[in-house]
C-alpha cells in the first residue's frame, strides 16, 4: 500500500538527514544540520525539540538509552523514518531533474 505523499517540514527533513549518519543527541543534531545546510539552517533548541517530539510521535525516530546521563538523550532513525527520508529525497531528486530540463538553475544558460 503506497502512502499518500506529504512533504516534511524543512526542520524535520534536516533532522532525519542528520540522523541518517548515526544516532545523535540534541546538540550533535543542531551542529550536523548547520553543517549539512552550510550554515543556512540554524536550529534553536526549542525548534529542535518540537520537531523531535513530532518525529517521535510519527515513529520516524526513537530515543535510545546510550548513557546514564538523563540530560543527554540520543535519537536514531526508525525504518519508518528512513522510508520517509527516502521518499523526500526522491521528491527532491525528481524536482532537480525537472529544474535541469527547464534550465532554471541560477547561472544556467539556455
N, C-alpha and C positions, 0 to 999 in steps of 0.2 A: 504494500500500500504506500503510495507516494504522499509525502507530507506536503500540504499547501505551503508555498514559499512565503515567508515573511522576513524581510531584511532585518538583520540585527542592528541595534544602535551602534554607532562608531565605538563607544567606550566598551561595550560588551564584545564586539569583534576584536578590539585591540587586546582585551584581557585574554580571550580564548587563544589568540595568536601568541601571546606571551607564554601561556601555559602549554603551548604545543611543544615547547622545547624540553620542559621538565617541571615537576612540582615547584611551586614558589610560595613565599609568604608575601604579605601585602607590599612591603617596601620594595622587594625584588620585582614584583609585578609593575609597580609605578615606574621604576627605573627601566625595565625592559620595554614597556610601552613607549617611554620617552625615546629610548634608543631606536626602537623599531620605526618610530614616526620621524626620526631625525629631528627631534625636538619640537615637532608641530603639535603633539598631543601631550599635555601636562595634566596629569590627574591629581586632584585633591584627594585626601583620604576619604572624605565624605562621598565623593563621586565613585571612588573605587569600591567602598563597602556597600553602597546602594546597589551597584551593578553586581557585585559578588553575591549579594542576597538574592537578586533576581535570577542570576545564572544558577545558583544553588537550588532555588525553588523550581526552576525548569529542568533540573537534573542534568545540566550541562557541565557542572563542576561538582567536586566533592571535597570535603575537608579531610585532611589527614592528620594523624597524631604522630608527628615526627620528633617532637621534643617534649620535655617536661615543663617547658615554659608556656603557661596558658596565654601569655600576651602575644605569642608568635604562632599564628595559625597558617598552616600550609594548605594549598589548594592544588588540585590536578584536574585535568580534563577527564570526563567520563566518555564512554563510547558515544553517547548522545551528543555531547559537546564537540567531539571530533567530527561527527557527522554534520552538525550544524556549521562548524567552521569550514568543512569541505564544501558544503552547499554554498556558503557565502563566497568562498574563493572561486568556485565555478561561475557564479554570477559575475564576479569582477573580471574573470578571465574572458567571459563572453562579451562583457562591456568593453574591455580593452581591444578585443578583436574588431568589434563594430566601430569603435573610435578610429582604429587604424584604417579600416576600409573607407571610412568617411573622411579621412585625413584631417582630423580635428585636434590632433595633439598640438600644443603650443610650439611654435617654431617649425612646424612641419610644412613643407611646400608642396603644392599640387603639381 
